[in-house]
Structure formats: C-alpha cells, structure tokens
C-alpha cells in the first residue's frame, strides 16, 4: 500500500512499471524493421528495391514516420526513463533528509519548503515532456494505423493474383517441366544418332532441374543435331529465367506478408504504450499536486512535524517507493535501443 502523500507508486500500478522495458523493446525491434523496408521500385533486394510500386509507396510512408518517431518520441522515452531515475534518486535523498530533520527536531519551515519545493518545481516540466512523447507516439500510431489498412489490401491483391502462391508461380513451374521435356527429347535425338559417336561429347550438370545433359563439342554432320543443341541451350536459358522469377515472386509475396504482419504487431504495441504514457503524464501531475498540498500545509501548520505527510512512516514509505521507481527506470535504460538480429532488407 503506497503513501497517499507523494504517490510514487503512481508509476508502478499493480506493481508493474508504466515504462515497460518489455513493451518498448518490442517497439524498437519492429521499428528497426520499419527502417529497413525497401523504398525503391525494382527487382534487386540488395539495392533496397521491391517490385510492387503501390507497396513501396506505403513502405516509404512507414519508414518516414519511423524515422520521425525514432528521432523524437523514442529518444524522449529514453530521456523520460533517465528523468525518472534521477528524480527517484533525488526524492530518496530529499525525503530522507526531511525525515532526519524532523527526527532531530530541526524541521525549520523554510528549509522544509525549499527541499520539497525543488521536487515540486520539476514536475510540471516533466509533465510537459510526457505530453510531447505522447504526441509524437500518437503521430506514429496514426501513420502505421493507416498503413495497416493499405498493406492488408495490397497484400491480398498480390496473394490473390498469385492464386495464394499458386497460380502465377505454378505456371512458371509448369514451364520448367516443359523446358525439361524439350531437353530430354533433344538429348534422345542427339544420343540416338550414331554419327555423334565420331564427335567429342562432354556432359554438364544442370542444377535447376537436377539432370546431366550431353553437349556435342564439335559438329561435323547433319543440321538436325545443331538444331537440337540450340533447343537445349534455349531451354536451359529459359529454365534459369523461370527459376529466378519463381524465387523472386515467392520472396516478394513472403515479404509483403511479413511487412503486413509486423506492422500490425507494431500498431498493437503502440496501442498498449500510449495509455501508459498518458498515465505517466498524469502521475507527474498528481505528484506535483500532492507536493503542493504538503507545502501549503507547512505554511499553515504551527508545527510542521505534526503534518501526516511529514511523519516518519510516510517519509520512509516514500523513500522505499522512489527507490523502486528509480531501479525500474535504471533497468529500462540498460535495455533500451535494442538491435534485432534480422531485418526486412536481409529477409528480402
């Protein structure tokens, strides 16, 4: 049960810190993915390219808002943790000093007001900082919330076009089989012609279809053999193109689905974070008001040591609770700015 005088437990309702390191770690993980989204139209993922122009337009919007959030509200959250830590340490020292003064019978009104007044003075600025962090986070939430609907529609369009990863890709795979058949037929004609025996033959492994083909190095007879070789070379070229396209299409669809998924998770995470930022803003306001009330009572009381909030139990509770707040904030800072092991660019 927390003290009713200074309310440091406002930062840890239900014994859970409002500035949750778990939530913010996940926010940073997905934010790094946002920053790695491809923003150029093309077929080379290594250059940050992606083949679907409409998805790239949405990715650009997400990435721009992610940059703004990273340089603004995210840094603000780190600063807010630092503020909580420093204020917690200052509060521990201040309430400890007030308790010592009163215990020694030297609770001078002016000294008490100076000590507690310094704590109160800081709260309004910290409340404003929390408002700014909330505003920046809300802007990011709105941007990725809009993108969520756009990405869902775009992903559905391309998945449907591919027939749920079947139609277009299966067409290409059928062509792979066709080219394989062309090679097999041409091989039969080449190896069935006894005149080939008089030519130099070498064998080549075709990894795309897992087969060995015989190629005639020197041709000194009928044009038919040359025609069969042209068919083989053309089929091998087509096989390569088909397999590259299959890989690109499958990777593109996979990235679309992944981008939609992590953006949705980010939307959900930010929705959890926003109310906690508002509660932090409210907590600073509550603490400032409570300190104001105590300062007002010091003004009025004939004996400040008789004020309930300046009794030893209230001050000792405040010291302990501010120590908890400071420790939570320190833990948050130690686990901030996490870098994920993978990114969208690598996944592409």
ABEGO torsion letter per residue (X at the ends): XBBAAAGAAAABBGGBBABBAAAAAAAAAAAAAAAABBABBEABAAAGBBABAAAAAAAAAAAAAAAAAAABAAAAAAAAAAAAAAAAAAAAAAAAAAAAAAAAGABBAAAAAAAAAAAAAAAAAAAAAAAAAAAAAAAAAAAAAAAAAAAAAAAAAAAAAAGGGAAAAAAAAAAAAAAAAAAAAAAAAAAABAAAAABBBBBBBBAAAGBBBBBBABBABBAAAAAAAAAAAAAAAAAAAAAAAAAAAAAAAAAAAAAAAAAAAAAAAAAAAAAAAAAAAAAAAAAAAAAAAAAAAAAABABAAABAAABAAAAAAAAAAAAAAAAAAAAAAAABGBBBABBAAAAX
